C-alpha cells in the first residue's frame, strides 16, 4: 500500500459538494465494461472523456484521471484507456501504472461478472487479455465464452500451467491465438507449439516456456491431471484443436532464457 | 515486426482491487453496455492490429518473477470510493 499517500478529504473551500436530496437518486460511480460512469443525479451523467481531470477520492488516497482515450479491440466493445496519477500530499503525483511494452502507462476499471470491480494496468496480463479481445463482461452474439477465454488468456500469458502459479519471465515473447479466431497465429519463425490452455491452466504442455523455471518432469509431478498430456508427442496443436477444454494456444521460442 | 506482430510479452496482472465499493459507488454493468456488436469471429482479419503487437523487450516491474511472485504489489482498495472531484471543482460525494 505504499503507493498511496493518505488522502485529503476535499480540495478546498471553493468546492461544491453535491449530496443527494429527497427524491433524488444518490450519486453513483459505476463501471460499464472499462468505462467509469458517474451519475450525479437522475439527469446529469458524466462518462468517458468527460471525466478527464477528475479525482477519485479513496480512504487511502487520491487518483487523478489525467486523460482518457479509446481503443477498438479485435473483438468486443470499445476499451477506455485511462492515464491514472496518484496524487501525493505535497501537490506532486506519481504514475499508478508501470509502463506497458509500448511504454505507455495506462489502465482501466474492470468489472468481471461475479467478482469485485478493480483497476488494472495495460502492462499486466489481465489488462492485456482484455485488449486482445477477451472481454470477460462482454456478451457475444455468437455465444463465445469470453470470461473463460479471458481467464485462459491470463494463464497463458503468465505460463501458469497448473493454475496455481505463473512461471514466465518478463519480456518473454509468445504468440497467442484461440480456437475462435479472435487472435490468430503469427507463426513467427523459430517459434514452436508450447501449450493449449483452459481457464484452469494448461490442457497440455509440449514444452515449458522457461525451462529454468519449470521442467517437463516437474510439470508431470506437480500436475497429475496432465499425465498423458505432457511432451511434444502428446501435445500438439492438431491434437488439441479437438479437445473441448482447449480454448487458447500459444507458440514460443524453445530454449528461451 | 513481420510475424512478431502476434508476439506478446508475458506480464502479470497489474491490477488494483476496488472491492466492496459502497452502495453509492457500486460497480454495475448497465444492460446497454452488454449489447453485442455485429462482429463475428470470421470477420476478423488475421492481420488486425491488436495490442499483442508488442515488443518483447519492455521490462516492467509488474511481471512475474521467475518464482511466480508478483513484483508489482496488488493493491487492495477494499474500501469504497468516497467521492469524485470534478475538474470544475465540483465534489460528488458517493456516500
Contacts between the chains, C-beta under 8 A, distances in Angstrom:
chain1	res1	chain2	res2	distance
A	1	B	73	7.5
A	1	B	75	6.3
A	1	B	76	7.9
A	2	B	73	7.3
A	3	B	73	7.2
A	3	B	75	6.4
A	4	B	75	7.5
A	7	B	82	8.0
A	10	B	85	7.9
A	10	B	91	6.3
A	11	B	85	5.4
A	11	B	89	6.9
A	11	B	91	7.0
A	12	B	89	7.8
A	14	B	89	5.5
A	15	B	85	6.9
A	15	B	89	5.3
A	15	B	90	7.1
A	15	B	91	4.6
A	16	B	89	6.3
A	16	B	90	4.7
A	16	B	91	6.5
A	17	B	91	4.7
A	17	B	93	6.0
A	18	B	90	6.3
A	18	B	91	6.8
A	18	B	92	4.9
A	18	B	93	6.5
A	19	B	93	5.4
A	26	B	23	7.6
A	26	B	24	5.1
A	26	B	94	7.7
A	27	B	24	6.2
A	27	B	84	8.0
A	27	B	92	4.8
A	27	B	93	6.6
A	27	B	94	5.5
A	28	B	24	5.8
A	28	B	25	6.6
A	28	B	26	7.0
A	28	B	94	6.9
A	29	B	21	7.8
A	29	B	24	7.6
A	29	B	25	4.5
A	29	B	27	8.0
A	29	B	81	5.8
A	29	B	84	6.1
A	29	B	94	5.8
A	30	B	26	7.1
A	30	B	27	6.0
A	30	B	28	4.9
A	30	B	29	7.7
A	30	B	30	7.0
A	31	B	27	4.2
A	31	B	28	7.4
A	31	B	29	7.1
A	32	B	28	8.0
A	32	B	29	5.7
A	32	B	30	5.2
A	32	B	33	3.8
A	33	B	29	7.1
A	33	B	33	5.2
A	35	B	33	7.7
A	37	B	30	7.4
A	38	B	84	5.7
A	38	B	92	6.4
A	40	B	92	5.5
A	46	B	86	7.3
A	51	B	84	7.8
A	51	B	86	7.8
A	52	B	87	7.1
A	53	B	86	7.3
A	53	B	87	3.1
A	54	B	84	5.4
A	54	B	85	6.3
A	54	B	86	5.2
A	54	B	87	6.1
A	55	B	84	7.0
A	55	B	85	4.2
A	56	B	81	5.2
A	56	B	84	6.0
A	57	B	81	6.8
A	57	B	82	5.0
A	57	B	83	4.6
A	57	B	84	7.0
A	57	B	85	6.3
A	58	B	77	5.9
A	58	B	79	6.4
A	58	B	80	7.5
A	58	B	81	5.5
A	58	B	82	6.4
A	59	B	79	4.7
A	59	B	82	6.7
A	60	B	77	6.6
A	60	B	79	7.2
A	62	B	85	8.0
A	71	B	51	7.7
A	73	B	50	7.2
A	73	B	51	7.6
A	74	B	44	5.6
A	74	B	48	5.1
A	74	B	50	4.8
A	75	B	39	5.9
A	75	B	41	7.2
A	75	B	44	6.6
A	76	B	37	7.2
A	76	B	39	7.8
A	77	B	33	7.0
A	77	B	37	6.8
A	96	B	16	7.7
A	97	B	14	6.1
A	98	B	14	6.3
A	98	B	60	4.4
A	98	B	61	5.4
A	98	B	62	4.8
A	98	B	72	6.2
A	99	B	58	6.6
A	99	B	60	5.5
A	100	B	11	7.7
A	100	B	54	7.4
A	100	B	58	6.9
A	100	B	60	6.8
A	101	B	8	7.7
A	101	B	9	5.2
A	101	B	11	7.8
A	101	B	54	3.9
A	101	B	55	5.5
A	101	B	56	7.4
A	101	B	57	7.8
A	101	B	58	3.6
A	101	B	60	7.6
A	102	B	54	6.4
A	102	B	55	7.7
A	102	B	58	7.3
A	103	B	58	6.8
A	107	B	14	7.3
A	109	B	18	7.0
A	109	B	27	7.3
A	110	B	15	7.5
A	111	B	27	4.8
A	111	B	28	7.7
A	111	B	29	5.7
A	113	B	29	7.7
A	116	B	17	5.8
A	116	B	18	6.5
A	116	B	19	3.5
A	116	B	20	6.5
A	116	B	21	7.8
A	116	B	27	7.6
A	117	B	18	4.7
A	117	B	19	7.5
A	117	B	21	6.5
A	117	B	27	3.3
A	118	B	15	5.1
A	118	B	16	5.7
A	118	B	17	4.6
A	118	B	18	5.2
A	118	B	19	7.2
A	118	B	77	7.8
A	119	B	15	6.5
A	119	B	16	4.1
A	119	B	18	6.1
A	119	B	77	7.6
A	120	B	13	6.2
A	120	B	14	6.2
A	120	B	15	4.1
A	120	B	16	7.2
A	121	B	14	3.3
A	121	B	15	7.0
A	121	B	62	6.5
A	121	B	72	8.0
A	122	B	14	7.8
A	122	B	51	7.4
A	123	B	11	5.4
A	123	B	14	5.2
A	123	B	58	7.9
A	123	B	60	4.8
A	123	B	62	5.2
A	123	B	63	8.0
A	124	B	11	5.4
A	124	B	12	5.8
A	124	B	13	4.0
A	124	B	14	3.2
A	124	B	15	6.0
A	124	B	62	5.3
A	124	B	72	7.4
A	125	B	10	7.2
A	125	B	11	5.5
A	125	B	12	5.3
A	125	B	13	4.9
A	126	B	13	3.8
A	126	B	14	7.6
A	126	B	15	5.4
A	127	B	13	7.1
A	127	B	14	6.6
A	127	B	15	7.6
A	128	B	8	6.7
A	128	B	11	6.5
A	128	B	51	6.4
A	128	B	52	7.3
A	131	B	50	7.2
A	131	B	51	3.7
A	131	B	52	7.9
A	132	B	50	6.1
A	132	B	51	6.4
A	132	B	52	5.8
A	133	B	50	6.9
A	137	B	29	5.8
A	137	B	33	7.6
A	137	B	34	7.3
A	138	B	34	7.2
A	138	B	36	7.3
A	139	B	34	4.7
A	139	B	36	5.8
A	140	B	36	5.5
A	141	B	36	3.9
A	141	B	37	7.5
A	141	B	38	7.2
A	141	B	40	7.6
A	142	B	40	6.0
A	142	B	41	6.5
A	144	B	41	7.2
A	154	B	13	6.8
A	157	B	8	6.9
A	157	B	10	5.0
A	157	B	11	6.8
A	158	B	10	6.1
A	158	B	11	7.9
A	158	B	12	5.5
A	158	B	64	5.6
A	159	B	10	6.3
A	159	B	64	7.9
A	165	B	68	3.7
A	166	B	10	7.8
A	166	B	12	6.2
A	166	B	64	4.3
A	166	B	68	4.9
A	167	B	64	7.5
A	167	B	66	7.5
A	167	B	68	6.3
A	168	B	10	3.8
A	168	B	63	7.5
A	168	B	64	5.3
A	169	B	10	7.3
A	169	B	63	7.4
A	169	B	64	7.2
A	169	B	66	5.8
A	170	B	9	6.9
A	170	B	10	7.1
A	170	B	11	6.6
A	170	B	59	5.6
A	170	B	60	6.7
A	170	B	63	3.1
A	170	B	64	6.9
A	171	B	9	5.4
A	171	B	10	7.9
A	171	B	56	5.6
A	171	B	57	5.5
A	171	B	58	6.8
A	171	B	59	5.6
A	171	B	63	7.4
A	172	B	9	6.3
A	172	B	10	5.0
A	172	B	56	6.8
A	173	B	4	7.0
A	173	B	7	4.4
A	173	B	8	7.1
A	173	B	9	6.4
A	173	B	56	3.6
A	174	B	7	6.6
A	174	B	8	5.6
A	174	B	9	7.5
A	174	B	10	6.1
A	175	B	3	7.6
A	175	B	6	4.9
A	175	B	7	5.5
A	175	B	8	7.7
A	176	B	6	7.1
A	176	B	8	5.9
A	176	B	52	6.1
A	177	B	6	7.2
A	180	B	41	4.7
A	181	B	41	4.1
A	181	B	42	6.2
A	181	B	44	5.7
A	182	B	41	6.1
A	182	B	44	6.4
A	183	B	6	7.1
A	183	B	50	6.7
A	183	B	52	6.9
A	184	B	6	7.2
A	184	B	44	7.5
A	184	B	46	4.5
A	185	B	6	6.6
A	186	B	3	3.9
A	186	B	4	7.0
A	186	B	5	6.1
A	186	B	6	2.9
A	186	B	7	6.5
A	187	B	3	5.9
A	188	B	2	7.2
A	188	B	3	3.9
A	188	B	4	5.6
A	188	B	6	7.0
A	188	B	7	5.8
A	189	B	2	7.9
A	189	B	3	6.9
A	191	B	7	8.0
A	209	B	10	7.6
A	210	B	66	7.1
A	212	B	66	7.1
A	213	B	66	4.9
A	213	B	67	7.7
